[in-house]
């Protein structure tokens, strides 16, 4: 297991602070961060699918709030990717929300098109 940066508490292989980035390749740091993002997304997907608080037969309004909060956080990230050169976050959010309204079997394609 690698070490953590003392300043950022990020693993040193991914940390981009001045001390950790000194004499390192931007490509190495980029690849390390990209790998971590993909691993975290896989983890989140697994948590949503298997977390005891979300694997329930009869959801309560508290459960709705929990999953809606997670959706909002993921939406923020997605909107950041979808914002066009005009910088209009609301326009990007609307495209994504409309894409999420597609049938289940087509929602992935609709989201890609919305980006």
C-alpha angles and dihedrals in degrees: 000000000000127000129259126240109253092220102045103019087228119132107269094235089063102029114113099191116128094258095049095041095051111118092357129122117252086220092058092050091045093050092047092051093044090052091050092049091052092048092049092049090051089050093050091049090052092047092051091049098044111020111125091228091057101037097078135135098213112030120207126211087260089059090049089053092050095052092040089055090052090048091052092051092049090046090056090056093045093049088053089060094043100050108116129215089280089066093226106154094180091055090051092046091051092051090051094046090050091049090051087059091067121108113279094253092053103036094097092054091044091053092050090051090049091057 
